[in-house]
Amino acid sequence: MSEQAKPETISFDDFMKVGLHFGTVVRAEVFKEARKPAYKLWIDFGDDIGIRQSSSQITVRYTPEELIGKQLLCVINFPPKQVGPFISQVLTTGVDDETGATVLVVPEGKVKNGARLL
């Protein structure tokens, strides 16, 4: 969707179907096999959800080392997606900056792993 497109109006029930949860990156590494520069992330969403993995094209603004311990907002209920030899289980959320590099969506302060965006 372009930035100019008007999004379709949805109900609150529709919004609540999207599993937007916060988790903490516990492992990050360069995704060498990816066609476009990306990282493999392992994100801890707490005991109820567990650790899930994600492929994320965020290499312009972030290094694997600085991602460790960072809390991210992710969609946890999309179907898993095969990305080369890697299964991406969650979608990390972000917004493009003025150069097109992705800026991750993070909480302003520390939140519990698995906390749901309401």
Buried (B, 14 or more C-beta within 10 A) or exposed (E): EEEEEEEEEEEEEEEEEBBBBBBBBBBBEEBEEBEEEBBBBBBBBBEEBBBBBBBBBBBEEBEBEEBBEBBBBBBBEEEEEEBEEBEBBBBBBBEEEEEEBBEBBBEEEEBEBBBBBE
